[in-house]
Amino acid sequence: MGRLVPAVTRALDILELFLDGDGTLSAPEITRRLGLPRTTVHELVTTLAARSYLVHVPDQPGRYRLGVRPYQLGSRYAEQLDLAAEGQQVARSVAETCDETVHVAILEGTDVIYIAKVDSTHAVRMVSAAGRRLPAHCTSVGKMLLASLPEDELTARFPADRPLVAMTDNSITSAAELHRHLAAVRERGVAVERQESNPDVSCVAAPVRDSAGKVVAALSISVPTIRWSEERQAELEELAAKGAGELSVRLGHRRRGV
């Protein structure tokens, strides 16, 4: 690994300061927060401004905000993002950690579509495929995605007078029951499915967010009943949340306090 260049590191530290607060800073504030020499900060800020990474705030002498160049770089990065490809990479990493089947799925209407999948190496494992479509209310990824919808949109997709299809004896079959279940999912931040889409499999799922903080996918870990326990569930919930968080970061999401 090559040596880090101190001047570049300091310049990036300055730019990252603008991610917090109201997005404007003065040179003295930068000096104080980073503990750098005043002349060093002046030279770096002058250079960043000359390259359009920073610009002066109108009517606020001595204060700066981010310029157009970071936006252009961010837009270019967003153009190159591929949710399925990024999801496949993260799913592979999660699967290597837990050796269980990992999916990434998106919501379409009242169904989920799996866009990425990595299999467990166990002889007994969930059998599925990328591109498969399932009723959202029967899966952990689907519940996680449905829980992110506004109540009015959820009601429009699942009218109170329409029964829900059951894939197993454990499936949710009414809109009222689904609403109650999703309220618990929102509160916990993770979704659990116990033999609701497959009588021999249980799953956990966590939300994947884009740069605007919107839930755009969910990542799940599926486990055969013979390897399922409350202790295992807790471990997998934590791992799913970590994997979903990593995928969110790849999509440009910035977690609070980071």
C-alpha positions, 0 to 999 in steps of 0.5 A: 500500500502506498504512502498517504499524502498529508496535503491531500488528506488535509484537503479531503478533511476540509471538504468533509467538514462541509457535510455537517451543520448548515454547510458553510464554514470560515477559515478560522472555524476549519482551523479550530475544528481540524487543529491545523496551522492557519497558513496551511488552512488558508493555502488549502482553502484557496486551492480548493476554491480555485478548483471550484471545490469550494466557493464564497457564500454570497453576502457572507464575507470569509465563509465558504460552501461546497462548489460545483465540482463535488456535485459533478463528481457525485453525479458521475459516481451515481451514474455508474452505480448498479444496484444489482451489481453492488448488491451481489458484491455485498451479498457475497461478503455477507454470505461468506460471513454466515454461510447462509443464503443472502438475497437483495430484493426490490419492491414492484407493486405488491411483489418483491423481485430478487435482483441478487443472490448468493447461496449457502454452501450447506447441503441443506439450504434455501433454493431460489434464483435472482429474478424470482418474484414473490408476494411481498407480505410473505417475505422478510425483504418484502415486509421491510420494503412495505414498512417503508411506504406511507400508510396511504400508499400501503392501503392502496396496494392492500385494500382492507376488503381483499384477502392476501394470498397465503404461501404457507400456513404461517402467511399473513392473510389480511391487510389489518394483520399486515399493517400491525406487523409492519408497525412492529417492523418500523419500530425494530428496523428489521423484518423477520419471516418465520416459515411464511413463504417456505415451510422449511425456511425463516429469514431476516431482512434490513433496509437498503437506502439511497443517497437521499435516505429513501429505502430502495431495496432490502437485504435478507438472510435465509436459514433452514428451520433446522439451523434457526434459533432465537440466538441465531436470529439475533446474530443474523439480524445484526449481520443483515443490518450491517450488510444493508448498511454497507450497500447503502453506503455504496449507493451514496447514503450517509449514515447519521453521525458518520 
